[in-house]
Amino acid sequence: MEDEMPTAVITGASKGLGFELARELSARGWDLVLDARDGAVLERAARSFPGTGRATVIPGDVADPAHRAELAAAVGQEGLDLLVNNASTLGPTPMPGLADYPLDRFESVFRVNTFAPLAFMQLLREKLSRAEGVVVNLSSDASVEAYAGWGGYGASKAALDHLSAIFAAEHPALSVYALDPGDMRTAMQQDAFPGEDISDRPPPATVVPALLQLLEQLPPSGRYRASELLAAAGTLG
Ligand SMILES: NC(=O)c1ccc[n+]([C@@H]2O[C@H](COP(=O)([O-])OP(=O)(O)OC[C@H]3O[C@@H](n4cnc5c(N)ncnc54)[C@H](OP(=O)(O)O)[C@@H]3O)[C@@H](O)[C@H]2O)c1
């Protein structure tokens, strides 16, 4: 029997926002192809999903071309409904100012946050087109605000925003979004603010309804803020 359930690729799905989104889509019966570098944590995460959908886990680093090819090959020929480029790095922490930023580390931040999402869009473009699919690239307010110390991460996310917009212009049949999730209580947020109490940040599960809104309503391709989507839906504030 043909598998009628939608398929999503989500990078960085072992914890934080990627995990919460994968869990929700699994509960809705989606088939998932997931990665993260730590395979044991990823396996454990996928085993905890309540849903009936299949979860294919492929541990690896999104900066590695061979890993990306393996992940893309795991998507069936019938098409890909959703690609979520969620895996990301802050780069060196504490984050150095641009004047002192080691250029090799600057480059490796771009390899994870900017090159890898573009590479996945290239590799999966045909399968996305077959399903008139959706791409969500996780952005940040650091892509538009000039926070001292956030030059590497912020510049990589600004480039991601712009390549998302251009990829959208070049692929009008796809829905291509850059989504700023806002601050979330995750490992990455704690790494950005070492030793600080981050318990006032909302948990990542609160952003999942904004992602679902994009999938269900398919607004025009563009950059969106989760807080605005949620406020418009009356879910927040
Ligand atoms: N948290 C915030 O406040 C915040 C604010 C604005 C934007 N964002 C964005 O939201 C997204 C999710 O962030 P988060 O806070 O949920 O992150 P998180 O909790 O730190 O989780 C990151 C996930 O990505 C995986 N990952 C990291 N580097 C990877 C790599 N090179 N290759 C493959 N997987 C990798 C991690 O697993 P492994 O470590 O095992 O690889 C983990 O599963 C990111 O794009 C981030 O930039 C977050």
The ligand as an ORCA input file, in Angstrom:
! r2SCAN-3c Opt
* xyz 0 1
  N      17.369     28.906     21.817
  C      17.138     30.147     21.458
  O      16.884     31.032     22.300
  C      17.159     30.531     19.994
  C      16.899     31.868     19.657
  C      16.906     32.226     18.308
  C      17.115     31.258     17.346
  N      17.371     29.969     17.705
  C      17.558     28.980     16.636
  O      16.632     27.928     16.811
  C      17.202     26.681     16.355
  C      17.076     25.615     17.436
  O      17.842     26.027     18.550
  P      17.753     25.281     19.963
  O      17.972     26.330     20.975
  O      16.541     24.419     20.003
  O      19.070     24.381     19.905
  P      19.554     23.225     20.930
  O      18.576     22.966     21.998
  O      20.943     23.567     21.309
  O      19.547     21.929     19.977
  C      20.344     21.920     18.835
  C      20.097     20.613     18.092
  O      20.909     20.617     16.901
  C      21.855     19.533     16.956
  N      23.068     20.022     16.296
  C      23.879     21.038     16.674
  N      24.898     21.189     15.809
  C      24.719     20.232     14.861
  C      25.434     19.864     13.706
  N      26.553     20.500     13.350
  N      24.977     18.846     12.932
  C      23.838     18.181     13.286
  N      23.116     18.500     14.373
  C      23.559     19.492     15.153
  C      21.990     19.203     18.455
  O      22.396     17.872     18.712
  P      23.978     17.473     18.784
  O      24.627     18.470     19.696
  O      24.009     16.058     19.273
  O      24.469     17.599     17.368
  C      20.517     19.393     18.877
  O      19.744     18.274     18.483
  C      18.638     27.015     15.942
  O      18.706     27.199     14.542
  C      18.927     28.316     16.658
  O      19.896     29.082     15.990
  C      17.393     29.575     19.001
*
